[in-house]
Amino acid sequence: MTELNLYLTLSIAALAGLAMMTSAALSGWRGWLALKRSELEGSHAHDLPTPTAGARIEIADLKERIRKLEAIAAGVDL
């Protein structure tokens, strides 16, 4: 009978610990979501202007260079 009490006590303690960890994780998750929500609400006041055509061309050029460098690193001949 003492083994049964030991297993029962250990399982209840493990379940209580799991419940505390789950509660803490859920609280942290809700806090993180609230932070992101407030960041999104604040970002509307500081909207960035649309990039110019020259900036878009430069970004496309940089993306192409990155793609070529990744291909070289992977050993693919272009």
N, C-alpha and C positions, 0 to 999 in steps of 0.2 A: 504494500500500500504506500510505502514511503517513496518508491520509485514513481508511482503515479502522481503523487503530490509534487515531486521534483520536476517532472516533465510538464505538469500543469502550470507550475509557477514560472518555469523558464519560458514556456510558450506565451503566457500572459505578459511577462516582462518584454519579450521580443515584440509582441503585438503592440504594446504600449509605446515602445521605442519607435517602431515603424510608424505609428500614428503621429507621434511628435515630429519625426523627420518629414513626413508628408505634409503636415500642417505648416512647418517652417518653409518648406519648398514652395507650397502654394502661396504663402504670404509673400515670399520673395518674388515669385512670378507675377503676382498682382501688382506689386510695387514697381517692377520693371516695366510692365505694361502701362502703368500710370505715367511713368517717366517718359516713355516713348510717345504716349499720347500727348503729353504736354509739350514735348519737343516738336511734334508735328503741328500742333496748334500754333506754336511760336514761330515756326518756319514760314508760315504764310505771310507774315508781316515783312519778311526779308527775302522775297522772291528774287532770284537772280534773273538778269536780262537774258534773252535768247542769244546764243553765240552767233557771231558773224560768219559769213561764208568762208572767210580766210581761216578762222579758228576751226571750223568744221573740217576743212581740207587738211589742216595741220594735224588734227586728231586722227583723221583717216590715215594719213601718212605714218604717224607713230604706230597705229594699230597694225599696219602692213609691215613695218619694220619688226615689231614684236613677233608677228606671225612667222616672218622669215627666220628670226633668231631662234624661235622655238623649233622650227623645222630643222635648222642646223644642229641644234642641241639633241634632237631626236635622231639625227643621222639620216635624214631624208634629203635626197638631192632635189633641188628645185629646177 
